[in-house]
Amino acid sequence: MATILYSATMSLDGFIAGPGGDMGWVTPHLGPNELVDDLVPRIGALIVGNRTYGGDDPYKGTERAGKPFGGGWEGPQFVVTHHPRPAGDGITFVPDVATALREAKAAAGDRYVNVLGADVARQCLDAGELDEVLALIAPVLLGGGTRLLDRPSGPQVRMEQLHVSHTPKAINIWMRIIK
């Protein structure tokens, strides 16, 4: 059965995108990361929020633009949107998180379903479907933007540490949600 993982690079003050959805801040913090390199081939499907899908790309202006993990991954993507459109190139637009979870789990088999996008991750968590969180903490303070998981009135979520490591560009913290 697939494991639902939310992964994101975030600033030390907890933001995965800067003000206005800016992702340019992350570019200097991308780079060799053995943990990510080992994870990517174990991903069987992506669930992507619509703002993430159509938003700023840290790889813009390069041949890696518009590709998951900068072109390091290929496979089925399920984009959650209120305005679905015809599927193509491995991308399926779905109307809600429940549909995305069902279809992505079926596509992933026993591999990871990786969630990209803070709001979609929050919805997976609220539905009791999120299993793990991998935060790559970059040494920068953004001061505002989109938080890793914004749940101001949500109940406490207990987690256990699976892995902590560092690279010259990030601290990797991988946690499992205790259900």
MARBA-3410 file (N, C-alpha, C, O; in Angstrom, 1 decimal):
179
0.8,-1.2,0.0,0.0,0.0,0.0,0.9,1.2,0.0,1.9,1.3,0.7 ~ 0.5,2.3,-0.7,1.3,3.5,-0.8,1.3,4.2,0.5,0.4,4.2,1.3 ~ 2.4,4.9,0.7,2.6,5.8,1.8,2.5,7.2,1.3,3.1,7.6,0.2 ~ 1.7,8.0,2.0,1.4,9.4,1.5,2.4,10.3,2.2,2.4,10.4,3.5 ~ 3.3,10.9,1.5,4.4,11.8,2.0,4.3,13.2,1.4,4.0,13.4,0.3
4.4,14.2,2.4,4.4,15.6,2.0,5.9,16.0,2.1,6.5,15.9,3.2 ~ 6.5,16.4,1.0,7.9,16.9,1.0,7.9,18.3,0.5,7.3,18.7,-0.5 ~ 8.8,19.1,1.1,9.0,20.5,0.7,10.3,21.0,1.3,10.7,20.7,2.3 ~ 10.8,22.0,0.5,11.9,22.8,1.0,11.3,24.0,1.7,10.4,24.6,1.1 ~ 11.7,24.3,2.9,11.1,25.4,3.6,12.2,26.3,4.2,13.3,25.8,4.5
11.9,27.6,4.5,12.8,28.5,5.1,12.8,28.1,6.6,11.9,27.4,7.1 ~ 13.8,28.6,7.3,13.9,28.4,8.7,12.7,28.9,9.5,12.3,28.4,10.6 ~ 12.0,29.9,9.0,10.8,30.5,9.6,9.5,29.8,9.1,8.5,30.3,9.3 ~ 9.7,28.7,8.4,8.5,27.9,8.1,7.7,28.1,6.8,6.6,27.6,6.7 ~ 8.3,28.8,5.8,7.6,29.1,4.6,8.2,28.3,3.4,9.4,28.1,3.3
7.3,27.7,2.6,7.7,26.9,1.4,7.7,27.8,0.2,8.3,27.4,-0.8 ~ 7.0,28.9,0.2,6.9,29.9,-0.9,7.0,31.2,-0.3,6.4,31.5,0.8 ~ 7.6,32.1,-0.9,7.7,33.5,-0.4,6.4,34.3,-0.7,5.5,33.7,-1.3 ~ 6.4,35.6,-0.4,5.2,36.4,-0.7,4.9,36.3,-2.2,5.7,36.3,-3.0 ~ 3.6,36.2,-2.4,3.1,36.1,-3.8,3.4,34.8,-4.5,3.2,34.7,-5.7
3.7,33.8,-3.7,4.0,32.5,-4.3,5.4,32.4,-4.9,5.7,31.4,-5.6 ~ 6.3,33.3,-4.6,7.7,33.3,-5.1,8.4,32.1,-4.7,8.5,31.7,-3.5 ~ 9.0,31.4,-5.7,9.8,30.2,-5.5,11.2,30.4,-5.9,12.1,29.5,-5.7 ~ 11.6,31.6,-6.4,12.9,31.9,-6.7,13.9,31.8,-5.6,15.1,31.5,-5.8 ~ 13.4,32.0,-4.4,14.3,32.0,-3.2,14.9,30.6,-3.0,16.0,30.5,-2.4
14.3,29.5,-3.5,14.7,28.2,-3.2,15.9,27.8,-4.1,16.7,26.9,-3.7 ~ 16.1,28.4,-5.3,17.1,28.0,-6.2,18.5,27.8,-5.6,19.1,26.8,-5.9 ~ 19.0,28.8,-4.9,20.3,28.6,-4.3,20.4,27.5,-3.3,21.5,27.1,-2.9 ~ 19.3,27.0,-2.8,19.3,25.9,-1.8,19.1,24.5,-2.4,19.0,23.5,-1.7 ~ 18.9,24.5,-3.7,18.8,23.2,-4.4,20.2,22.7,-4.6,21.1,23.4,-4.9
20.3,21.4,-4.6,21.6,20.9,-4.9,21.8,19.5,-4.4,20.8,18.8,-4.1 ~ 23.0,19.0,-4.4,23.1,17.6,-4.0,22.5,17.3,-2.6,22.8,18.0,-1.7 ~ 21.6,16.3,-2.6,21.0,15.9,-1.4,20.8,14.4,-1.5,19.8,13.9,-2.2 ~ 21.6,13.6,-0.9,21.5,12.1,-1.0,20.1,11.6,-0.6,19.6,10.6,-1.2 ~ 19.5,12.2,0.4,18.2,11.7,0.9,17.2,11.9,-0.2,16.4,11.0,-0.5
17.2,13.0,-0.9,16.2,13.3,-2.0,16.6,12.4,-3.2,15.6,11.8,-3.8 ~ 17.8,12.2,-3.5,18.2,11.4,-4.6,17.8,10.0,-4.4,17.4,9.3,-5.3 ~ 17.8,9.5,-3.1,17.3,8.1,-2.8,15.8,8.0,-2.8,15.3,7.0,-3.2 ~ 15.1,9.1,-2.5,13.7,9.1,-2.4,13.0,9.1,-3.8,12.1,8.4,-4.0 ~ 13.5,10.0,-4.7,12.8,10.2,-5.9,12.5,9.0,-6.7,11.3,8.9,-7.2
13.4,8.0,-6.8,13.0,6.8,-7.6,11.9,5.9,-6.9,11.3,5.0,-7.5 ~ 11.7,6.2,-5.6,10.7,5.4,-4.8,9.3,6.1,-4.8,8.4,5.6,-4.2 ~ 9.2,7.2,-5.6,7.9,7.8,-5.7,7.1,7.2,-6.9,7.6,7.2,-8.0 ~ 5.9,6.8,-6.6,5.1,6.2,-7.7,4.1,7.1,-8.3,3.6,6.9,-9.4 ~ 3.7,8.2,-7.6,2.7,9.2,-8.1,2.9,10.5,-7.3,3.4,10.5,-6.2
2.4,11.5,-7.9,2.3,12.9,-7.3,0.9,13.3,-7.1,0.1,13.1,-8.0 ~ 0.6,14.0,-6.0,-0.6,14.8,-5.9,-0.1,16.2,-5.8,0.7,16.5,-4.9 ~ -0.6,17.0,-6.7,-0.1,18.4,-6.8,-1.3,19.4,-6.6,-2.3,19.2,-7.3 ~ -1.1,20.4,-5.8,-2.1,21.4,-5.7,-2.1,22.3,-6.9,-1.1,22.4,-7.6 ~ -3.2,22.9,-7.3,-3.3,23.7,-8.5,-2.4,24.9,-8.5,-1.8,25.2,-9.5
-2.3,25.5,-7.3,-1.4,26.7,-7.2,0.1,26.3,-7.4,0.8,27.0,-8.1 ~ 0.4,25.1,-6.9,1.8,24.6,-7.1,2.0,24.2,-8.6,3.0,24.6,-9.1 ~ 1.0,23.6,-9.2,1.1,23.2,-10.6,1.3,24.4,-11.5,2.1,24.4,-12.4 ~ 0.5,25.4,-11.3,0.6,26.6,-12.2,1.4,27.7,-11.6,1.4,28.8,-12.2 ~ 2.1,27.5,-10.5,2.8,28.6,-9.9,4.2,28.8,-10.3,4.7,28.3,-11.4
5.0,29.6,-9.6,6.3,29.9,-9.8,7.2,28.7,-9.8,6.9,27.8,-9.0 ~ 8.2,28.6,-10.6,9.0,27.4,-10.8,10.5,27.8,-10.4,11.1,28.6,-11.1 ~ 11.1,27.1,-9.4,12.5,27.5,-9.1,13.5,27.1,-10.3,14.6,27.6,-10.2 ~ 13.0,26.4,-11.2,13.8,26.0,-12.4,13.5,26.8,-13.6,14.1,26.6,-14.7 ~ 12.7,27.9,-13.5,12.3,28.7,-14.6,13.6,29.2,-15.3,14.5,29.6,-14.7
13.5,29.3,-16.6,14.6,29.7,-17.4,15.7,28.7,-17.7,16.7,29.0,-18.3 ~ 15.4,27.4,-17.3,16.3,26.3,-17.5,15.6,25.2,-18.3,14.4,25.2,-18.3 ~ 16.4,24.2,-18.7,15.7,23.1,-19.4,15.0,22.2,-18.4,14.3,21.3,-18.8 ~ 15.2,22.5,-17.1,14.5,21.7,-16.1,13.1,22.3,-15.7,12.4,21.7,-14.9 ~ 12.8,23.4,-16.2,11.5,24.1,-15.9,10.3,23.2,-16.2,10.2,22.5,-17.2
9.3,23.3,-15.3,8.1,22.6,-15.5,8.1,21.1,-15.2,7.1,20.4,-15.5 ~ 9.2,20.6,-14.8,9.3,19.2,-14.6,9.4,18.8,-13.1,10.2,19.5,-12.4 ~ 8.7,17.8,-12.6,8.8,17.5,-11.2,10.3,17.2,-10.8,11.0,16.4,-11.5 ~ 10.7,17.7,-9.6,12.0,17.5,-9.1,13.1,17.9,-10.2,14.1,17.3,-10.3 ~ 12.7,19.0,-10.9,13.7,19.5,-11.9,14.0,18.5,-13.0,15.0,18.6,-13.6
13.1,17.6,-13.3,13.3,16.6,-14.3,13.8,15.3,-13.8,14.0,14.3,-14.6 ~ 14.0,15.2,-12.5,14.5,13.9,-11.9,13.5,12.9,-11.7,13.8,11.8,-11.3 ~ 12.2,13.2,-12.0,11.1,12.2,-11.8,10.1,12.3,-13.0,9.8,13.4,-13.5 ~ 9.6,11.1,-13.4,8.5,11.0,-14.3,7.5,10.0,-13.8,7.9,9.0,-13.3 ~ 6.2,10.3,-14.0,5.2,9.4,-13.6,3.9,10.1,-13.6,3.8,11.3,-14.0
2.8,9.4,-13.1,1.5,10.0,-13.0,1.4,11.1,-12.0,1.9,11.0,-10.8 ~ 0.8,12.2,-12.4,0.5,13.3,-11.5,-1.0,13.6,-11.5,-1.7,13.6,-12.5 ~ -1.5,13.9,-10.3,-2.9,14.2,-10.1,-3.0,15.6,-9.5,-2.6,15.8,-8.4 ~ -3.5,16.5,-10.3,-3.6,17.9,-9.9,-5.0,18.2,-9.4,-6.0,18.0,-10.1 ~ -5.1,18.7,-8.2,-6.3,19.0,-7.6,-6.7,20.4,-7.9,-6.0,21.4,-7.7
-7.9,20.5,-8.6,-8.4,21.8,-9.0,-9.9,21.8,-9.1,-10.5,20.8,-9.3 ~ -10.4,23.0,-8.9,-11.9,23.2,-9.0,-12.3,23.4,-10.5,-13.5,23.4,-10.8 ~ -11.3,23.4,-11.3,-11.6,23.6,-12.8,-10.8,22.5,-13.6,-9.9,22.8,-14.3 ~ -11.2,21.2,-13.4,-10.5,20.2,-14.1,-10.6,20.4,-15.7,-11.5,21.0,-16.2 ~ -9.6,19.9,-16.3,-9.5,20.0,-17.7,-9.0,18.7,-18.3,-8.6,17.8,-17.5
-9.0,18.5,-19.5,-8.6,17.1,-20.1,-7.1,16.8,-19.6,-6.3,17.6,-19.5 ~ -7.0,15.5,-19.4,-5.7,15.0,-19.0,-4.7,14.9,-20.2,-5.1,14.9,-21.3 ~ -3.4,14.8,-19.9,-2.4,14.6,-20.9,-1.1,14.6,-20.3,-0.8,15.1,-19.3 ~ -0.1,13.9,-21.0,1.3,13.8,-20.6,1.5,13.3,-19.2,2.3,13.9,-18.4 ~ 0.7,12.4,-18.7,0.8,11.8,-17.4,0.1,12.7,-16.3,0.3,12.3,-15.1
-0.5,13.7,-16.7,-1.2,14.6,-15.8,-2.7,14.4,-15.8,-3.3,14.5,-16.9 ~ -3.3,14.2,-14.7,-4.8,14.0,-14.6,-5.3,15.1,-13.6,-4.8,15.3,-12.5 ~ -6.2,15.9,-14.1,-6.8,16.9,-13.2,-8.1,16.3,-12.5,-8.9,15.7,-13.2 ~ -8.1,16.5,-11.2,-9.2,15.9,-10.4,-9.8,17.0,-9.6,-9.2,18.0,-9.2 ~ -11.1,16.8,-9.2,-11.9,17.8,-8.6,-11.7,17.9,-7.0,-12.0,19.0,-6.5
-11.0,16.9,-6.4,-10.9,17.0,-5.0,-9.8,16.1,-4.5,-9.3,15.2,-5.2 ~ -9.4,16.3,-3.2,-8.3,15.5,-2.6,-8.7,14.0,-2.5,-7.8,13.2,-2.7 ~ -9.9,13.7,-2.2,-10.3,12.3,-2.0,-10.1,11.6,-3.4,-9.6,10.5,-3.3 ~ -10.5,12.2,-4.5,-10.3,11.5,-5.8,-8.8,11.4,-6.0,-8.3,10.4,-6.5 ~ -8.0,12.5,-5.8,-6.5,12.4,-6.0,-5.9,11.3,-5.2,-5.1,10.6,-5.7
-6.3,11.2,-3.9,-5.7,10.1,-3.1,-6.1,8.8,-3.6,-5.2,7.9,-3.7 ~ -7.3,8.5,-4.0,-7.7,7.2,-4.5,-6.9,6.9,-5.7,-6.4,5.8,-5.9 ~ -6.9,7.8,-6.7,-6.2,7.5,-8.0,-4.7,7.4,-7.8,-4.0,6.6,-8.4 ~ -4.1,8.3,-7.0,-2.7,8.3,-6.8,-2.2,7.0,-6.1,-1.2,6.4,-6.4 ~ -3.0,6.6,-5.1,-2.6,5.4,-4.4,-2.6,4.2,-5.4,-1.8,3.3,-5.3
-3.7,4.1,-6.2,-3.8,3.0,-7.1,-2.6,3.0,-8.1,-2.1,2.0,-8.5 ~ -2.2,4.2,-8.6,-1.1,4.3,-9.5,0.2,4.0,-8.9,1.1,3.5,-9.5 ~ 0.4,4.4,-7.6,1.7,4.2,-6.9,2.0,2.8,-6.5,3.1,2.4,-6.3 ~ 0.9,2.0,-6.2,1.1,0.7,-5.7,1.7,0.7,-4.3,1.1,1.3,-3.4 ~ 2.9,0.1,-4.1,3.5,0.1,-2.8,4.6,1.2,-2.7,5.4,1.2,-1.7
4.7,2.1,-3.6,5.6,3.2,-3.6,5.0,4.4,-2.9,3.8,4.4,-2.5 ~ 5.8,5.5,-2.8,5.3,6.7,-2.2,4.4,7.5,-3.2,4.5,7.5,-4.4 ~ 3.3,8.1,-2.6,2.6,9.2,-3.2,3.1,10.4,-2.6,3.0,10.7,-1.4 ~ 3.8,11.3,-3.4,4.4,12.5,-2.9,3.4,13.7,-3.1,3.0,13.9,-4.2 ~ 3.1,14.4,-2.0,2.2,15.5,-2.1,3.1,16.8,-2.3,4.0,17.0,-1.6
2.7,17.6,-3.3,3.3,18.9,-3.5,2.3,20.0,-3.4,1.3,20.0,-4.2 ~ 2.4,20.9,-2.4,1.5,22.0,-2.2,1.0,22.0,-0.8,0.5,20.9,-0.3 ~ 1.1,23.1,-0.1,0.7,23.2,1.3,-0.8,23.0,1.5,-1.1,22.3,2.5 ~ -1.7,23.5,0.7,-3.1,23.4,1.0,-3.5,21.9,0.8,-4.3,21.4,1.6 ~ -3.0,21.3,-0.3,-3.4,19.9,-0.5,-2.8,19.0,0.6,-3.5,18.1,1.0
-1.6,19.3,1.1,-1.0,18.6,2.2,-1.9,18.7,3.5,-2.2,17.7,4.2 ~ -2.4,19.9,3.7,-3.3,20.1,4.9,-4.5,19.3,4.7,-5.0,18.8,5.7 ~ -5.1,19.3,3.5,-6.3,18.5,3.3,-6.1,17.0,3.5,-6.9,16.4,4.1 ~ -4.9,16.5,3.1,-4.6,15.1,3.3,-4.5,14.9,4.8,-4.9,13.8,5.3 ~ -3.8,15.8,5.5,-3.6,15.6,7.0,-5.0,15.7,7.7,-5.3,14.8,8.5
-5.8,16.6,7.3,-7.2,16.7,7.9,-8.0,15.5,7.7,-8.9,15.2,8.5 ~ -7.8,14.8,6.5,-8.6,13.6,6.2,-8.0,12.4,6.8,-8.5,11.3,6.7 ~ -6.9,12.5,7.6,-6.2,11.4,8.2,-5.4,10.5,7.3,-5.2,9.4,7.6 ~ -5.1,11.1,6.1,-4.4,10.3,5.0,-2.9,10.6,4.9,-2.2,9.8,4.3 ~ -2.4,11.6,5.5,-1.0,11.9,5.4,-0.2,11.1,6.4,-0.5,11.0,7.6
0.8,10.4,5.9,1.6,9.4,6.7,2.9,10.0,7.2,3.3,9.8,8.3 ~ 3.6,10.8,6.3,4.9,11.3,6.6,5.1,12.7,6.1,4.4,13.1,5.1 ~ 6.1,13.4,6.7,6.4,14.8,6.2,8.0,14.8,6.2,8.7,14.4,7.1 ~ 8.5,15.3,5.0,9.9,15.5,4.9,10.1,17.0,4.6,9.7,17.5,3.6 ~ 10.8,17.6,5.6,11.0,19.1,5.4,12.5,19.2,5.2,13.3,18.8,6.0
12.9,19.9,4.1,14.3,20.3,3.9,14.4,21.7,4.3,13.9,22.6,3.6 ~ 15.1,22.0,5.4,15.1,23.3,5.9,16.3,24.1,5.4,17.5,23.7,5.6 ~ 16.0,25.2,4.7,17.1,26.0,4.0,17.5,27.1,5.0,16.6,27.6,5.7 ~ 18.7,27.5,5.0,19.2,28.5,5.9,18.9,29.9,5.4,19.7,30.7,5.0 ~ 17.6,30.2,5.5,17.1,31.6,5.1,15.8,31.9,5.8,15.1,31.0,6.2
15.6,33.1,6.1,14.3,33.6,6.7,13.6,34.4,5.7,14.1,35.4,5.2 ~ 12.4,34.0,5.3,11.6,34.7,4.3,10.7,35.8,4.9,10.5,36.7,4.2 ~ 10.3,35.6,6.1,9.4,36.6,6.7,8.0,36.6,6.3,7.2,37.3,6.9 ~ 7.6,35.8,5.3,6.2,35.7,4.9,6.1,34.8,3.7,7.1,34.4,3.1 ~ 4.8,34.4,3.4,4.6,33.6,2.3,3.6,32.5,2.7,2.7,32.6,3.5
3.8,31.3,2.1,3.0,30.1,2.3,3.7,29.2,3.3,4.8,28.8,3.1 ~ 3.0,28.9,4.4,3.6,28.1,5.4,3.6,26.6,5.0,2.8,26.2,4.2 ~ 4.5,25.9,5.6,4.6,24.4,5.4,3.3,23.8,5.6,2.8,23.0,4.7 ~ 2.7,24.0,6.7,1.3,23.4,7.1,0.7,24.5,7.9,1.0,24.7,9.1 ~ -0.3,25.2,7.4,-1.0,26.2,8.1,-2.4,25.7,8.6,-3.3,25.5,7.8
-2.4,25.4,9.9,-3.6,24.9,10.5,-3.9,25.6,11.8,-3.7,25.0,12.9 ~ -4.2,26.9,11.8,-4.3,27.7,13.0,-5.2,27.2,14.1,-5.0,27.5,15.3 ~ -6.3,26.5,13.7,-7.2,26.0,14.7,-7.3,24.5,14.7,-8.2,23.9,15.3 ~ -6.4,23.8,14.0,-6.4,22.4,13.9,-5.9,21.7,15.2,-5.2,22.3,16.0 ~ -6.3,20.5,15.4,-5.8,19.8,16.6,-4.3,19.5,16.5,-3.7,19.4,15.4
-3.7,19.2,17.6,-2.3,18.8,17.7,-2.1,17.5,16.9,-2.9,16.6,17.0 ~ -1.0,17.4,16.2,-0.6,16.2,15.5,0.7,15.7,16.0,1.7,16.4,16.0 ~ 0.7,14.5,16.5,1.9,13.9,17.1,2.7,13.2,16.0,2.1,12.6,15.1 ~ 4.0,13.4,16.1,4.9,12.8,15.1,6.1,12.1,15.7,6.4,12.4,16.9 ~ 6.7,11.2,15.0,8.0,10.6,15.5,9.0,10.8,14.4,8.8,10.8,13.2
10.2,11.0,14.8,11.4,11.3,13.9,11.8,10.0,13.2,12.0,8.9,13.9 ~ 11.9,10.0,11.9,12.4,8.9,11.2,13.9,9.1,10.8,14.7,8.2,10.8 ~ 14.2,10.4,10.4,15.6,10.6,9.9,15.9,12.1,10.0,15.0,13.0,9.8 ~ 17.1,12.4,10.4,17.6,13.8,10.4,19.0,13.7,9.8,19.9,12.9,10.3 ~ 19.3,14.6,8.8,20.6,14.6,8.3,20.8,16.1,7.7,19.9,16.9,7.8
22.0,16.3,7.2,22.2,17.7,6.7,23.1,17.6,5.4,23.9,16.6,5.3 ~ 23.0,18.6,4.6,23.8,18.8,3.5,24.4,20.2,3.6,23.9,20.9,4.6 ~ 25.3,20.7,2.8,25.7,22.1,2.9,24.6,23.1,2.7,24.7,24.2,3.0 ~ 23.5,22.6,2.0,22.4,23.6,1.7,21.1,23.4,2.5,20.2,24.2,2.4 ~ 21.0,22.3,3.2,19.7,22.1,4.0,19.9,21.1,5.1,20.8,20.3,5.1
19.0,21.2,6.0,18.8,20.2,7.1,17.6,19.4,6.7,16.5,20.0,6.5 ~ 17.7,18.1,6.6,16.6,17.2,6.3,16.0,16.6,7.6,16.6,16.0,8.4 ~ 14.7,16.8,7.7,13.9,16.3,8.8,12.8,15.5,8.3,11.9,16.0,7.7 ~ 12.8,14.2,8.5,11.7,13.3,8.0,11.0,12.7,9.2,11.6,12.1,10.1 ~ 9.7,12.9,9.3,8.8,12.6,10.4,7.7,11.7,9.9,7.2,11.8,8.8
7.2,10.8,10.8,6.1,10.0,10.6,5.0,10.5,11.5,5.2,10.8,12.7 ~ 3.8,10.6,11.0,2.6,11.0,11.8,2.1,9.8,12.6,1.9,8.7,12.0 ~ 1.9,10.0,13.9,1.4,9.0,14.8,-0.1,9.0,14.7,-0.7,10.0,15.0 ~ -0.7,7.9,14.2,-2.1,7.9,14.1,-2.8,7.1,15.2,-4.0,6.9,15.2
END
